Amino acid sequence: MPRVRICRKAGCYHEIPYDQSNPYCSQHSNLYHGTYSRLAKHKRRTSYQSYNRYKRDKEANTFYQSKQWKKLSRWLKEQAYFTCACCGHTYDKPGYLVTDHIVPRRVDRRKQLEVNNLWVICKRCHYWKGQLEDELYQSQSLIENLDVSKQWDRDKVTAWIMKHEK
């Protein structure tokens, strides 16, 4: 009699061959990421390193690597209970949440460590926030960008993100 095991999906009791590398039955096989997740993690890490080294300006990279920023970012994520301020999803794994500036650092550096200017959002909402920033802050003039930033508070940004995320 061949050795079998039970599908890893909670509540599923389908039998699968013991030597099958995918721990899920055929119905739940799409849940298996196997070596892909390790490969994706490695690609993501090298992508971040590449971005920090070649694309991000040196001053910003120094700021985001500082102990003060890392400590503040971690504290804000804990205060938010690892929940996105926009969509409300909770993430228990590291790397899914971003501590973001509501008014970007490049627009107003005086607010870069103000808790009122920071929020915790998931990477999906952060993508849409980046799209909004690209639309809003096209001007090279600091004064114009500061004026625009005063029109967009947290609630208005959240509403824009949720409208475009659907």
C-alpha positions in Angstrom: 0.0 0.0 0.0 1.5 3.4 -1.0 2.1 5.9 1.7 -0.2 8.9 1.7 -0.7 12.1 3.6 -3.5 14.6 4.1 -3.7 18.0 2.2 -2.2 20.9 4.2 -5.3 23.1 3.7 -7.2 23.4 6.9 -10.5 21.5 6.8 -9.5 19.5 3.7 -9.0 15.8 4.1 -8.0 14.7 0.6 -5.2 12.2 0.4 -2.1 12.9 -1.6 1.0 10.8 -2.3 3.6 11.1 0.4 6.5 11.8 -2.0 4.6 14.7 -3.7 6.5 18.0 -3.3 3.3 20.1 -3.3 1.7 19.5 0.2 -1.8 20.4 -1.2 -4.3 18.3 -3.1 -5.1 19.1 -6.7 -8.1 21.3 -5.6 -5.8 23.5 -3.4 -2.5 23.2 -5.4 -2.6 26.9 -6.2 -1.8 27.7 -2.6 1.7 26.2 -2.9 4.5 28.6 -3.6 7.4 26.3 -2.9 10.8 27.5 -4.0 9.1 30.5 -5.7 8.6 32.3 -2.4 12.3 32.0 -1.6 13.2 33.1 -5.1 10.8 36.0 -4.9 12.2 37.0 -1.5 15.7 37.1 -2.9 14.6 39.1 -5.9 12.8 41.6 -3.7 15.8 42.0 -1.5 18.2 42.6 -4.4 15.7 44.9 -6.0 15.5 47.1 -2.8 19.3 47.1 -2.5 19.6 48.1 -6.1 17.0 50.9 -5.7 18.7 52.2 -2.6 22.1 52.1 -4.2 21.4 53.5 -7.7 18.1 55.3 -7.8 17.3 56.9 -4.4 19.3 60.0 -3.6 22.0 59.6 -1.0 20.4 61.9 1.6 17.1 60.1 1.5 18.8 56.7 1.7 20.7 57.9 4.8 17.5 59.1 6.4 15.6 55.8 5.7 18.5 53.7 7.0 18.9 55.7 10.2 18.1 54.2 13.6 15.7 57.0 14.4 13.6 56.3 11.4 13.6 52.5 11.8 12.6 52.8 15.4 9.8 55.3 14.7 8.6 53.2 11.8 8.5 50.1 13.9 6.7 51.9 16.7 4.0 53.3 14.3 3.4 49.8 12.9 2.9 48.5 16.4 0.6 51.3 17.3 -1.4 50.6 14.1 -1.6 46.9 15.1 0.1 46.1 11.8 -3.1 47.2 10.0 -3.2 49.3 6.8 -4.7 52.8 7.5 -6.4 52.8 4.0 -7.8 49.4 3.3 -7.8 48.0 6.8 -6.0 44.7 6.0 -3.8 43.3 8.8 -0.4 41.9 7.9 1.5 39.7 10.4 4.5 39.1 8.1 7.3 41.6 7.8 7.6 43.6 4.5 3.9 44.1 3.7 3.5 47.4 5.5 5.2 50.7 4.8 5.5 53.7 7.1 4.7 56.5 4.6 4.8 60.3 4.7 1.4 61.9 3.9 3.2 65.0 2.7 6.3 63.5 1.0 9.7 64.2 2.3 10.8 65.8 -1.0 8.0 68.4 -0.6 8.4 69.3 3.1 11.4 67.9 5.0 10.4 69.7 8.2 7.6 67.1 8.6 9.7 64.0 8.0 9.6 62.9 11.6 6.3 64.3 12.7 3.9 61.5 13.8 0.9 63.5 12.4 2.5 63.3 8.9 3.1 59.6 9.0 0.8 56.6 8.5 1.1 52.9 8.1 -0.2 51.5 4.8 0.2 48.3 2.8 2.3 48.1 -0.3 -0.8 48.0 -2.5 -2.1 51.2 -1.1 1.4 52.7 -1.2 1.5 52.0 -4.9 -1.6 54.1 -5.4 -0.3 56.8 -3.1 2.8 57.0 -5.3 0.5 57.4 -8.4 -1.3 60.2 -6.7 2.0 61.9 -5.7 3.1 61.7 -9.4 0.0 63.5 -10.4 0.0 66.1 -7.7 3.6 67.1 -7.4 4.7 67.6 -11.0 5.9 71.1 -10.4 9.6 71.8 -9.7 8.6 74.8 -7.5 8.7 74.0 -3.8 6.1 76.7 -3.1 3.6 75.3 -5.5 4.1 71.8 -4.1 3.6 73.0 -0.6 0.4 74.7 -1.6 -0.9 71.4 -3.2 0.1 69.4 -0.1 -2.1 71.6 2.1 -5.1 70.6 0.0 -4.6 66.8 0.5 -5.1 65.6 4.1 -5.2 62.0 5.2 -8.9 61.5 4.6 -8.8 62.9 1.1 -5.8 60.7 0.2 -7.5 57.6 1.6 -10.6 58.3 -0.4 -8.6 58.7 -3.6 -6.7 55.5 -3.0 -9.8 53.5 -2.3 -11.5 54.9 -5.4 -8.6 53.8 -7.6 -7.9 50.5 -5.9 -11.2 48.9 -6.9 
